[in-house]
Amino acid sequence: MLIVDSVQHAKADHPGMALGMAEVGYVLYRHVMRYNPRNPKWFNRDRFVLSASHGCLLQYVCLHIAGFQSVQLGSRTPGHPENVVTDGIEVTTGPLGQGVANAVGLALAKAHLEHLQDHGGDGGGGGSFCGGGSYRSARFNKPDAILVDHRTYCIMGDGCATEGISPEAASLAAHWKLNKLTLIYDDNHNTIDGPTTLALSEDISTRFKALGWNTITVENIHSNMNSFKDALCSAFSENEKPTFIRVKTLIGKLSGKEGTSKAHHGTFDEDDMKKMRQKVNWSDRGPFHVLPMLQIQTDHGERLEEEWYSKLNYYQSKYPEESVEFKILLNGGLVPGWESSLPKWSASEPVDATRGYSEKCLNQLAKVLPGLIGGSADLATSNNAYLHDFKDFSQPNSPCGRNIRYGVREHSMAGISNGLALHGSGLIPFAATFLIFSDYMKNSIRLSALSKAGVIYIMTHDSIGLGEDGPTHQPVEQLAGLRAVPRLLVFRPADGNETAGAYKMAVANRDVPSLIALSRQKVAAHLEGTSASGVERGGYIVSDNSGNDLPEIMLIGTGSELCLCEGSAKMLRKEGRRVRVVSLVCWRLFDQQAKEYKEYVLPPRVSKRVSVEAGSPMGWREYVGGQGWVIGVEDFGASEAYLDTFKKFGFTEENVTRVTKS
């Protein structure tokens, strides 16, 4: 009835799923999940994700009854769950299926932190805290002190079942043996347009069984809540597979719209309200009535956390070395002085692609950041995104591994990375692929920014400069679209030192996602005038021969085209021209600078400007002004050697010089 009262009060929302899954929410929050409403961020809490996010009223009502303060009077309850708005919400969901991938990421984080390596023989006392087999030692867990011991629950609906990201993520969950993950499927046979038979005919449980999940069906939850409890008990006894629980429900339970797509969203008329109240003997109670049971749940949650901190204190005294690392992770994962691990390059060092410089940065950071973990969508050798001193994550062989093999699953890779970042354990996830495939990932990248998940996206093959693979693989409009995502930091470094600077900013900004666009073609290790520190402001002066005067013209570039700007500037300076070269490596960081700094780098009185970037010209007009010129790519690329492709589109020193002179 709280669900009904909320819909009527707001005069809008999605009551159907919430009413149909009320028993599931009640059992989870009242009898199963471990959490502390007075400290929603307690580390060892169970994690709950609502992938069927339109049913958020169910979660808000459960949080309210459980005693979470953010869903009391004057509540912060957006139309789809947002982790940065409401306490008790782990991840921001909305687009269907995202929550399934997020839940896999949360469960992956738990599995990685829990385990370290297999021990032979009696393995420290025999037995297993997972049940069966020899004892598996832990990255942090010890036989006498289990610190990482929680489960992940996720509710999905028919929409989640049909979005492609869900089976992608579910396939990986089974492959990784994430047995502490329970996915609960609201099988109500309805979507917005009508019954699911309009567009769905396969058996979803059979699909998950084929993926490698333990599958259970609950037939009659509305008449027997214990059937759902029994299903959960069965899930808890599973030692290898994640569990998929299919719960057959009635959408809009109790209402006149029960069992139909009309119950998906909308309010109820007065007659329907009256009948619903009569059905549950609620006629004599006013709106928003809550039975007095709050204190029970909050007290229980506090006891659970106190018991855990008691274990942590014992752990600190007996295992001081592991305790130090555990505390580093709980405090965000950054150790003092981590920045000094980043490489520095000189002009005399061998040339490489920026993806090569990225590889060196990534591997140096992995040595000092215990939470750095990630992988590529089957392109590790092409992206140069692999931690060479660490194993692949695998259960039971190497759960401590910090390289994740995602296979060709870009979308779920990004969604899983959001779960890793929002687990709250100091993990710093990176996800790598070609820049062109960022389109597959766009929704998850956007949610990284919305939910303040500090994922590092490593995107190589960043322009038409990748050459022979042709226009299908040559990004053009991707940078413009990604730069438009609020909060997302998009870096396009020009050399090794700018790449190091990009990593410094990406790692330091733990509540902002970053995307580093990297070249396939080789560039100088150190282009004279560039610096890692300059990246911190997003844009800076690389070179200028104007002395105390203003430059006559400014060349503004990013990435592999910055060297074209510098080469052209040298030619023009020989002719007596005053030329400034500016690196605009990260637009958003530059835009955030004080007006004085921005006008120092790009003086308003200098109206003659040329931008050079092998991508869409969209957005550049803001920096070159009405009298400036944009050298960009206004069509798809071409299947030619990269130098020929660059020449075809005007990315040569000669053409940049010609345009600048004109």
N, C-alpha and C positions, 0 to 999 in steps of 0.2 A: 504493500500500500504506500510505502514511501516513494517507490518508483512512480506510481500513479499520481500521487500528490505533487511530485516534482514536475511531471509533465504538464499537469493542469496549471500549476503555478507559473511555469515558464511559457505556457501556451505554445510549446514546440518541443521537439526532441524525438528520440527513437526508443519507445518503450517496449517494442516487440521482443527483441532479443533479451533485454533485461528481465522481463517478466518470465520468459521461457526458461531462463538459466538461473532463476532466483535460488533454487535449491543448491545448485552447484556453487554459487557465490557464498551462500550461507555455510555450507560444509567446509569449504576451503578456509574462509576467514574465521569461522567460529571453532572448528575442530581440528584442522590439519596444519595450516601454515604457522610458522614461527616468525614473529615480528614483535616490535615494541612501538606502539603508537606514540609514545613520548620521545622516542628517538628513531624516526623513520629511516635514518641512514646507518643504523647499527650494522656492522659488517656482516655478521653471520646470519642475517635474516634470510628467509626464503624469498625468492624473487617471483613476482607475478606480473605477467604481461597480458594485456587485452589487445590481441591482434584484431578481433572484431570490434574495432574501436567505437563504432557508432552506438554500441551498447554500453557506453561509459557510465550511464546512470547506475547500472548494476555495481560497478566498482565504487562509484562515489557513495552510494548507499551503504555498501559494506564497510568502506573506510569510516563513514560517519558513525555507524553502529559500533565499530571497533574502537572509536575514540580518537581518531586522527583529527588534529585541530584545524587543518586547512580545509576541511569540509564541514565546518560548523556554520553558524549564522554569519552571513556576509561572506559566503564561501567563494573559493577560487576554483570553479568547476567549468572549464571550457568545453565546447561542443565535441571535441575529441581529446583524449588524455594528453597532457603535456607535463613532462617531468620537471620542467623549470617553473611551473606554476603551482602544482598541487603536490603536497607531501604524500608519500605513499605510492606515487606513480613512478615506476622505474625508468620507462622509456617513453618518448613521444611517438605515438602511433597515429594512424589516420588513414593513409592509403592502405588498402587491404593487403594482407600478406607480409607487410613490413615487420609486424610484431612476431611472426613466426621466426623470421631470420634473426631478429633481436634476441629472442629467447634462446635460440641456438648459440648465439654469441655469449650470452650470460652463462649458459651451461658449460660452454667451452672454457670460459675464464675460470669457473669453479674447478673443472677437471684438471686444468693446467696447474693451478695453484696447489691443488690437493696433492698431486703426485710428483715424485722426482725420478725414481728409477726402480727397477726390479732388483731384489737381493736374492742370491742363491741360498741354498741350505735352509736353515730355520728362519732366516731373514729377520732376526731380532724378535724371537719369541713365537714364531709360527702363527698360524691363523691369518685372518684378513679382515680389515675393517669394512671391506666391500663384500665379504662373504666368499668362502671357497678359495682354494689355491694358496700359494705361499704368500706371506705378508708382503705388500707393496709399500715400500718406504715412500715418504712424501717430500715434496719441496718444502712444505712447512709442517704437515701433520706428522706426529710421532705416535708410537704405540700408546704412550701414556698421556698424550696431549693433542687432541684433535681440534684444531682451530678452524679449519675450512670444512664445514659440514652442513651444507644447505642444499635445497632443491629449487628447481625452476619450474613454474607452472605457466601455461599459456592457454588462453581460450581463443579458438579460431572459429570462423563461420564458413558458410558456403562460398562467400566471396573470396575469402582467404584460400579456400581449397582450389579455386579456379585460377587465381593469380599465379603466374609462373614462378615468382620468387619463392613460394612456399615449398613446392617439390624440390627446387634447387637446394634450399636450406635443409629440408628434411632428409634428403639423400646424404648430405654431409653429416648430419647428426647421427644417422645410423652407422655410417662409415667410421665415424670417430668414437662410436660406442658410448654416447652420452646418456648413460642409464639413469642419471638423476634429473632428466628432463621429461616432463609429462605434458603432452599436448591434448587438450580437451576440445573436441569437435562438437559444436552446437548444430546438430543435424535436425533442422526444423523444416527442411524442404521448401524454403521460400527465399526469394531475393526481391529486390525492389520492383522489378517488372512483372513478377508472378512466380509460379512454382518453378523449382529448379529444373524440372523436366523440359523447360523451354530450351535449355542449352547444356544440360548435364545428364549423362546417362551411366557413367561408370560408377563402380563401387569404390568409394573413397577409402574405406578400411582395407580393401584388397590392394589398392595402390600403395598404401603405407606399409602393408605387410611385405609387398614386393620390394620396397625400399629397404627393408630390414628392421622394421619396428615391431615391437610387441603390441598387438592390437587387442582391444577389449571393447565390447559393446554393452551399454547400459540401456535396457529396453524400457524401463518403467519408473524413471526417477520421480515423476509427479506423484506417484502413489507409494513409492518406496525409496526414501532417501538413502537407506542403508545399502542399496544396490550400488550407489556411486561410491560410498565408503569402501565397500568390498573391492571395487575396481581399483581404487587408490592403493589398498593394501596389496593387491596383486602387483601393481606398478612398483611398490617399494621393495618387493622381493626379487625384482628383475636386476640381474647383476651386469648385464652387457648391453642390452638394447634400450633405447628410449621407448617410452610407452605412449601409444595413441589411444585415447578413450573416446569412443563415439557415443555421445549421449543423445538419445532420441527425445526431442522436446516439442512442445507446442508453442509456436511464436505467439506472443500476445496472450499468454495463459490467463484465464478468468474473464477476459473481455469478450465483447460481442464480435470482435474481429479475430478471435482465437483461430490459429491454424491457417491464416490467409496472409497474403503479402500486404494487405491493407493495414495490418498490425505493425509493419516495419517502422513507420514513423507517424507522427500526428497525435492529436489529443483525443479525449473520449467525451461523448455527450453525457449529460446529467443522468439520463436513465441508465446508461452503461455503468457509470460510476456507482450509482445506487445498488445495482445488481452485484457488482464486484464486491462491495462492502458487505453485502448480505452473505455472499458465498463464503467469506472468511470470518464471519461473525465480528465485523469491524464497524458496524453501524453506529455504535454509541461512542466512538472515539473521534476526536477532531483531526484535522489535517496534521501531518508530520508527527504523529504520536510515535514514541519509541519506548519499548519496554525497558525497564531500569536494569540493564545488564552491562553497561559500559565499563564500570569499575573492575569487573571480573577480568576482562580482556587486557586492560592496561596494566593491572597488577601482575598478571601472568607474564606479559611481555617484559616487564621490568625484571622479573625474577630470571627469565631466560638470559637476558643480557648480563645481569650480575653474575650468573653462573659462568658465562663465557669469559668475562673479564677475570674471574678467578682462575680459569684455565690459562688465560694469557699471562697473568702474573707468575704462575708456576712455570710456564713455558720460558719466560724471560730469564728466570733464575737458572733453569736447567740447560737451556739451549740458547745461550747469549748470541752466538754468531748468526743463527737463523733468525733470531728475534730482531736483530738490527735490520736485516733485509726486509723482513715482514713489516716493520714499522715504516721503513722508507716507502714501501708500496702503499701502505694505508695513508700516508701523508702526501700522496700524489706521484710518487715514483721518481722524483728528481733529486739527485744527490748534489751536494755543494760542489761547484766547480766543474759540472759535467760539460760545460761549453768548451773547456780547454781540450777536450778529446777530439774536437773536430779538426780535420787536416787543414793545412795552409799550403798554398801552391805558389811557386815562383814562375816567372816567364820562361825560365830555361827548362822546365820539366816537359816531358813528352805530351803531345796533344792527345786528347781523348774526347769522346762524346760526353755531354753533361750527365748522361746516364751512368757513365763510368766513374765520374767524380762522385755521383750520388752513391754508388756502391761503396766507395771508400768511406764516405760520411756515415752511411748506415751501419757499416761493420765496426767502425770506431765507436759510435754511440752505443752499440749493443754491448760493448765491453764494460760500460760504466752505468748504463740504465737497465736495471734488472727487470723492468716491465716492458721493454721494447719487444714486440711480438707481431708477426704478420706474415704476409705472403702474397703470391701472385696468382692470377687466373690462368694458370698453365703457361706463363710467359716469364718465369723466373730468370732464365738465362738471357732472354731478350731485354727484360726490364732491368737486369742486373740488381734484382731485389731479393737477395738471399743472404742469410746470416751464416757465414762459413764456419764459425766456431761453435755452432749449435745444431742440434738434430732437428728432424721434422717432428712435429707433434703427432703422436700415434699412441693409441691405447691397445694393449697394455705395455707395449715395448718402450716408448719414450714420451710419456705424457708431459715431461718437462721440456720437450722440444719447443723452440720458439719460432720455427719456420712452419707456416701453415700452407698445406697444399689444397688450394680451392678447386682445382680443375677449371674447366671452361664455364665458370658460373659467376660472371662479373656482378650481377645484381645482388645475389645473396652474399657475395663477398663483402659488399659495402654494408648491407644490413647486418651481417654478423659482426662486422667491425664496429658498428654502432653499439651493439650489445657488449662487446669487449671493453669499449671506452667507458660505457656507463655502468659497468659492474661495480665501480667504486673501490677498486683494488689497486689503483696505480698503474694498470696496464696501459701501454701506449701503442695502439695498433696502427700498422701501416697496411695499405692495400694497393697492389700494383697491377697495371695493365697498360695497353696502348691508350693514348689520349682519345682516339676515335671511339673507343668503347666506353668512354665516360657517359655516352648517351644511354647505354644499357643501365647505368648506375645512378642516373640523375636524381631520381626520387629519393634514394637513400642518402645521396650526398646532400640534398636539400634538407633532409631530416637531421643529418649531422649538424648542420648549422642551426636549425631551429631548436634542437635539443641540447646544444652546447657540448657535443661529443667531439673530443679532440683527436679525430682520426687524421692520419697523414696519408693522403692519396698521392701515390707516385705514378705519374703518367708519362711514359716515354713515347718516342716517335711522334713528336709534338707538332709537326708541320708537313707541308709538301716536301720538305727536305728529306723525308724518309725514302723518296725515290721510287724504285721499281714496283713496289706493291700497288701503286696506282691510286686513283681517286677514292676507291672504296675504303682505303686505309689511311688516307691523308686528311688529317683534321683541318677544317677551314673555319667553321662557325662555332666550334666547341669552346674556344677561349672566351668569346664574347658572351656565350650563354652562361658559362661558369662564373665569369666576373660579375654577372648580374645577380647571382645568388647572394642574398644578404648575409653578412658576417664571414662568408667563406674567403679565406686568404689564398689567392691564386698567384703563385710565383713562377716566373719564367727566367731562370738564371742564364747568364751569358758565358760563364766559365766556372772553373773549379771553386774559386773563392766566393762567388755569388751563390753557388750551390750550397756551400757550407753555411753561408749566411741565411739561406732559405731554411735549411734544417734547424738552425739555431732558433729562428722565429717560430717554426712549426712545432718544435718540441716545447718551447717556453710557453706557448699559448695553449694551455691544457683545456680551456673551455671554448675553443674555436677550432673548427676543422681547417686543414690546409691542403692545398693541391699544388704539387711541384711538377711543372711541365718541363720535360727534359728531351734533349736532342738525341737522334740516332747518329747524325754526322758529327765529325770531330771538330772541336774548337780549341782555342788556346787554353792552357791550364790557368794562365793569369793574363788577362787582357790589361795592358797598362792603364792604370787609373781606377780599375774596379776594386771593390773591397767587400769583405763579408759584413763589416759594420755598416756600410752604406745601405745594405738590404733592410736594415731595421727601420729605415724611414720610407721604404718603398720606392723612392726615386732620389737620385743624387747626381751631381756633376762628375762625369768621368774625365773630361778634359776641356780646356778652354784657353785660347791664346789671346783673349781680349784685354788682359791686364786690368787697368782701372776703368776701361770703357765697357759698354755693353756689347755683347756679340751682335754681329749683323744677322746671323741666322743660327737656329738651333736644330740639331739632328737628335731625334729621340728614338731609342730602340729598345728592344728586349731580346733575350735569348741569343740564338745563333746569329741574328741580324745586327746585334750591337757592334760586332767587328766590322760590318759593312759601313756603319756610320763612322766609326773611327778611321777606317781606311779612306773614306771619302773626305773626311775632315782634313786629313793630312794633305791630300791633293789640293784642296781649296786653300789651305793655309800657305802652301808654297806659292800660291798666286796672290798672297797678301790679304786674304779674307779672314775676318774674325769669326771663328766658328766654335760653338759650344756643343759638346756631346753629352747627352743625358741618358742614363739608364733608368727606365721606369719598370723595374723588376716586379713590383707588386702595386697595382693601382690602388687597392683599398688602403694599404698602409700609407701610401703617399697622400691620399685624400684625407686621411685622419690627422695629418700634420697641421701645425699652426699655419695660418695664412701667411705670416712673414716668411716662414721657411719655403713654402710652396712658391711664393713670388720671388724668392732668392734663386731658386733652381730654375723656374720658368718665369722670367721677368715679363710682366704684362706689356711693357713697352716694346718688347721684341716680338713683332707679329709674324715675322718670317720663320716658319717652322716646318720641318719635314719629319713625319713618323715612318719608321720602317719596321714592319712585323709581318712575317709570312703566315698571315691569318686574316680573318674577316676585318674589314676596316671599321666595323661598327664600334662605337665608343671612342675612337681616336680623335674625333672632331673636338671633343671637350678639351684635349690637350694641345692640339695644333691651332685651334681657333679658326675663324672664318677665312683668314688669308693664308692659312697653312696648307700643306699638301700631305695626303695619306698614301703611302705606298703599301698596299695590302693585296689580298687575294679575293677577288670578287666572283670567282667561278670555282668549280671543282678542279682538283689537281690533274696530274697526267702521269701515265706509266712510262717514265723515262728515268735515266740516271739522275740523281738528285741535283748535280750541278747544271744539267740541261734543263731540268724543271725550274730551278731557281732563275736561270737565265731567261727562260720563256716568260716568267711572271715578273721580271724586272728586278730580281734580287741579286744585283751585282754592284760592285763599287762604281763601275762606269755609269750605270743607270742612276744610282743614287746621286752621284756627282752631277750628272746632266740635269736631273730634276732640281737639285739644290741650286745650281747656277741659274736655272730659268726662274 
